Structures are given as structure tokens and as C-alpha cells.
């Protein structure tokens, strides 16, 4: 019997479709429960888009996370340009995360690990929040690193704020600049000096 078509095509037809991107409730708790603490119209607007802090749900669709960030920008970052607002929310996210059990452990360990080891562990930290994202880090020189993120739904300024916030716990003043913006990812430059 003769086969028609390639084995690759047959194999592809049996693969399960990709699962929709899910965001852990820990992301929501860090930003909303611990950092922003929404009440009134802010809390109601979050419920309207699918996030209710009072209802336990392990994962949320990425669309709910993005909509929740939009709600937060409206209530917390009034009048700020989009990029600045996203960076501010990234910083607030780290502040809130540091109040969780896992975050308190990180905040205690970060000064001992130091800046470079924390940067080297960023890909692991990122995957804890969004398993679909990929990150690579590379030292370019003394206190000068590059972070490349592959993300089908990029939010570079939010992640830049997260990186700055994480590195504050290593007792340095970091500057994170978005060098490239692409539809499927971005490149960040991370530079720092001592706080002392």
C-alpha cells in the first residue's frame, strides 16, 4: 500500500492544539491583593473583567491579566503615558510579591545572592508567573547585562519595571532600558550602580 503525504504532516495532525496561555493567581495576588489593594469601583472593574480576589482560581487566561493591568492603569496610573504606567505597575508587582510567602523568602535571599546571580535566575522567576514566556540573560560587561524575552503578547515596560524591582532587593539602583520592541518579544539593557 502506498502512502500519500509526508509522515510529518500526519504527525502534525495528531498533535494537540496549543493550550491558551494561563497566568497564575500568584501574579494577581502580588499586584492586586498585596500591592494595590483595590476597593470600590476599582475592585468592581476587576470583577467585571473576570478577576475577583474573593474567589479562588488557580489560573486565569492571559486576556484577563492584560485586562486587569488595563484596569490598574486607569485607577492607579492616571495621566501617565502607557509605557510609564506599565513600568510603574511592574515595580508595584514586585513590591506586592515581596509580601507573599515565596516573595519574603526571595527578599531575604536576594542581598546574599547578589545582583548577577539574581539576574542569572530571572528566567526561572519569569516562568513561575508565565510558562509561555522565554527569557535569556547575558553579561555584556561589568554591571551591564542584556535580557532577551520571547513573548507572543509582549509587555516590555512592565517586565522592565519587574526587573528593576527585583534588583532593588540586591541593594543596587538598576536602570532598565527597552532596546528593541518586536511583535514576539523585546530586548532589555540592564545596568546598575551601588546604592551606597
C-alpha positions as semicolon CSV with decimal commas, in nm:
position;residue;x (nm);y (nm);z (nm)
1;X;0,000;0,000;0,000
2;X;0,138;0,341;-0,096
3;X;0,140;0,630;0,149
4;X;0,018;0,970;0,041
5;X;0,169;1,279;0,202
6;X;0,458;1,303;0,444
7;X;0,491;1,144;0,783
8;X;0,548;1,491;0,925
9;X;0,209;1,608;0,804
10;X;0,043;1,301;0,956
11;X;0,228;1,354;1,285
12;X;0,126;1,719;1,292
13;X;-0,242;1,632;1,255
14;X;-0,229;1,425;1,576
15;X;-0,071;1,693;1,792
16;X;-0,298;1,856;2,044
17;X;-0,368;2,223;1,978
18;X;-0,165;2,461;2,196
19;X;-0,328;2,541;2,527
20;X;-0,433;2,901;2,583
21;X;-0,183;3,099;2,788
22;X;-0,262;3,087;3,158
23;X;-0,143;3,328;3,428
24;X;-0,101;3,207;3,785
25;X;-0,315;3,358;4,059
26;X;0,015;3,449;4,231
27;X;0,064;3,721;3,972
28;X;-0,276;3,867;4,055
29;X;-0,222;3,834;4,430
30;X;0,117;4,005;4,416
31;X;-0,013;4,305;4,226
32;X;-0,371;4,339;4,344
33;X;-0,406;4,176;4,687
34;X;-0,072;4,285;4,833
35;X;0,034;4,597;4,639
36;X;-0,268;4,786;4,504
37;X;-0,545;4,658;4,735
38;X;-0,838;4,768;4,515
39;X;-1,171;4,867;4,669
40;X;-1,493;5,021;4,541
41;X;-1,507;5,094;4,169
42;X;-1,152;4,961;4,119
43;X;-1,242;4,620;4,267
44;X;-1,571;4,613;4,076
45;X;-1,395;4,690;3,747
46;X;-1,163;4,395;3,812
47;X;-1,462;4,168;3,879
48;X;-1,621;4,292;3,557
49;X;-1,322;4,173;3,351
50;X;-1,303;3,834;3,527
51;X;-1,080;3,872;3,835
52;X;-1,228;3,860;4,183
53;X;-0,982;3,846;4,473
54;X;-1,251;3,682;4,688
55;X;-1,293;3,383;4,455
56;X;-1,013;3,127;4,446
57;X;-0,898;3,039;4,097
58;X;-0,554;2,886;4,033
59;X;-0,509;3,022;3,677
60;X;-0,661;3,295;3,464
61;X;-0,649;3,345;3,089
62;X;-0,385;3,588;2,967
63;X;-0,665;3,811;2,839
64;X;-0,787;3,859;3,199
65;X;-0,434;3,950;3,315
66;X;-0,396;4,206;3,037
67;X;-0,743;4,349;3,107
68;X;-0,661;4,366;3,481
69;X;-0,345;4,564;3,402
70;X;-0,561;4,799;3,193
71;X;-0,794;4,849;3,489
72;X;-0,497;4,914;3,718
73;X;-0,358;5,173;3,476
74;X;-0,694;5,353;3,479
75;X;-0,718;5,365;3,858
76;X;-0,355;5,385;3,974
77;X;-0,162;5,548;3,691
78;X;-0,399;5,825;3,591
79;X;-0,243;6,062;3,339
80;X;0,076;5,860;3,288
81;X;0,180;5,755;2,937
82;X;0,126;5,383;2,869
83;X;0,493;5,282;2,888
84;X;0,550;5,471;3,214
85;X;0,231;5,327;3,364
86;X;0,330;4,971;3,274
87;X;0,676;5,018;3,427
88;X;0,520;5,158;3,746
89;X;0,289;4,855;3,767
90;X;0,588;4,623;3,722
91;X;0,758;4,790;4,018
92;X;0,440;4,767;4,227
93;X;0,406;4,400;4,130
94;X;0,747;4,324;4,284
95;X;0,655;4,521;4,598
96;X;0,342;4,311;4,635
97;X;0,516;3,985;4,551
98;X;0,770;4,055;4,826
99;X;0,480;4,038;5,075
100;X;0,386;3,682;4,978
101;X;0,546;3,379;5,146
102;X;0,767;3,300;4,845
103;X;0,840;3,669;4,797
104;X;0,957;3,714;5,157
105;X;1,200;3,426;5,109
106;X;1,329;3,588;4,789
107;X;1,359;3,932;4,952
108;X;1,568;3,781;5,232
109;X;1,790;3,581;4,995
110;X;1,841;3,846;4,723
111;X;2,108;4,053;4,902
112;X;2,302;3,733;4,973
113;X;2,271;3,613;4,613
114;X;2,382;3,944;4,469
115;X;2,281;4,121;4,151
116;X;2,444;3,897;3,894
117;X;2,313;3,572;4,042
118;X;1,962;3,721;4,066
119;X;1,985;3,824;3,701
120;X;2,102;3,476;3,605
121;X;1,795;3,334;3,780
122;X;1,548;3,570;3,611
123;X;1,436;3,308;3,355
124;X;1,331;3,079;3,641
125;X;1,147;3,360;3,818
126;X;0,969;3,457;3,497
127;X;0,849;3,103;3,425
128;X;0,687;3,091;3,769
129;X;0,450;3,364;3,650
130;X;0,407;3,280;3,281
131;X;0,520;2,944;3,148
132;X;0,480;3,051;2,783
133;X;0,747;3,322;2,800
134;X;1,116;3,253;2,736
135;X;1,400;3,465;2,864
136;X;1,773;3,467;2,804
137;X;2,022;3,675;3,001
138;X;2,377;3,764;2,904
139;X;2,652;3,966;3,071
140;X;2,791;4,227;2,830
141;X;3,040;4,379;3,070
142;X;3,075;4,498;3,425
143;X;2,726;4,586;3,554
144;X;2,587;4,569;3,201
145;X;2,357;4,282;3,100
146;X;2,106;4,212;2,823
147;X;1,777;4,035;2,877
148;X;1,600;3,897;2,568
149;X;1,238;3,792;2,614
150;X;1,035;3,589;2,366
151;X;0,667;3,654;2,428
152;X;0,372;3,628;2,191
153;X;0,198;3,906;2,386
154;X;0,486;4,136;2,486
155;X;0,469;4,391;2,762
156;X;0,832;4,511;2,780
157;X;0,783;4,809;3,007
158;X;0,602;4,604;3,271
159;X;0,885;4,348;3,269
160;X;1,144;4,630;3,278
161;X;0,975;4,753;3,596
162;X;0,976;4,399;3,737
163;X;1,350;4,362;3,668
164;X;1,423;4,699;3,832
165;X;1,212;4,599;4,130
166;X;1,381;4,260;4,167
167;X;1,727;4,414;4,153
168;X;1,642;4,668;4,424
169;X;1,636;4,375;4,664
170;X;2,003;4,313;4,580
171;X;2,079;4,665;4,706
172;X;2,163;4,826;4,374
173;X;2,000;5,103;4,174
174;X;1,923;4,944;3,838
175;X;1,829;5,115;3,513
176;X;1,643;4,900;3,265
177;X;1,603;5,030;2,911
178;X;1,393;4,875;2,636
179;X;1,635;4,848;2,341
180;X;1,413;4,660;2,094
181;X;1,039;4,604;2,064
182;X;0,911;4,329;1,834
183;X;0,567;4,167;1,796
184;X;0,706;3,848;1,952
185;X;0,945;3,984;2,214
186;X;1,189;4,250;2,322
187;X;1,542;4,323;2,438
188;X;1,625;4,497;2,765
189;X;1,953;4,657;2,873
190;X;2,016;4,626;3,247
191;X;2,279;4,846;3,409
192;X;2,333;4,926;3,771
193;X;2,540;5,104;4,029
194;X;2,562;5,068;4,405
195;X;2,303;5,235;4,630
196;X;2,577;5,329;4,874
